[in-house]
């Protein structure tokens, strides 16, 4: 007879819980669709049935240690009940059926498909895995983080676009990540670089609409004004270290504008080539998609913004 403890891979002093866990763990990974697998299953079941029953285990331990010696854990009460542990003949266990190794798995797909042939189980498992991965990616893009490419020079040199585009400085356009859930937890801040949906007038004024990336300059209720390329908020000059001297549209001025409640004023960092809120107006709060927080491509540009 095989060493039942070795069959389950446990020590002779293993507890009932350890024996039960070892049995179910081996069930999970063994394949019973071959003669060898069936034989292993029969051996596992026999080992488990004997070692999980205290009386049968004591009898087995007695025969395992020999006629004149007793199991290491045999106490006085067990002595009186078992004597010296004569071997006990056991009824043969029924042969396990195919698929029985999946009866105790926690995987719902495995439990649902345990009656199918092995090839079908593998195919279904792959399909569920792929569909689940796609669903996770789509959920992340919809609610957590979404990637965007910078197509124009309106945010140079903070965010690059690729040559030969007008005003572009880089070989490759920056790819950025936008945090789509941040504005569910806090209000937009001045200076945030934001991905947003443009108002309808943007397509008419800029020749393109859809999704833009600009910097938030003026908040709801504030008064915005531009004098000779410099921005004033409520009459105070705005300090903008992100604007390079040669990118400021010196000589350009706009009269004061009151920003309506729930609206935001957007401008590009490359003021001389940015078609922004100066042309097509403010952006509603509901049009804000998320804050740009990192560049992930090209490699030499990777970092937080």
Secondary structure, 3 states (H helix, E strand, C coil): CCCHHHHHCCCCCCCHHHHHHHHHHHHHHCCCCCHHHHHHHHHHHHHHHHHCCHHHHHHHHHHHHCCCCCCCCCCHHHHHHHCCCCCCCCCCCCCCCCCHHHCCCCCHHHHHCCCCCHHHHHHHHHHHHHHHHHHHHHHHHHHCEEEEECCCHHHCCCCCCECCCCCCCECCCCEEEEECCHHHCCCCCCCCEEEEECCCHHHHHHCCCCEEEEEEEECCCCEEEEECCEEEECCEECCCCCCCHHHCCCCCCEEEEECCCCEEEEECCCHHHCCCHHHHCCEEHHHEEEEEEEEEECHHHCEEC
